[in-house]
């Protein structure tokens, strides 16, 4: 009788563990990384991770994310690069994201222009994170310009634009010459 109860107990415990499902793990795709700053993609959401130099614990990794709705990743890259090409801006360039405020702080280090991400976490000036200073070459590497992975965010911008509105844009009585109507 003991053996039967032990056998039933073992069978029951095996059936309990068989109810666990393994979910598909969707990982981030690395676009580019240099030292402690990296750009990652998951579907149409882009995340910049960086080591926060503003904390006493140097193991603090912070991030900010945004959607690539209207080619925002390319726009951010162009905005950063313009700061290198023109004279170093006197004031920080301030960008508002859905959850955070990002400031692009330009400074010359050893005669070379650099940029630093300053993150105002949850739009609260009490909590500020700062990345390392980045050169133009490092920014190109982070945004995938040196390894060709920039095509990943270029493609997603096209997909998001084409997927927004699938309805016909032709107006009644139009000749159908391919022009879209204004809304």
Secondary structure, DSSP 8 states (H G I E B T S, - for coil): -HHHHHHHHHHHHHHHHTT---------EEEEEETTEEEEEETTEEEEEEE-TTSS-TT-EEEEEEE-SSSHHHHHHHHHHHHHHSS--SS-EEEE-SS-EEEEEEEEETTEEEEEEEEEGGG-TTSEEE---B-HHHHHHHTTTTTSTTHHHHHHHHHHHHHH--S----TT----S-----
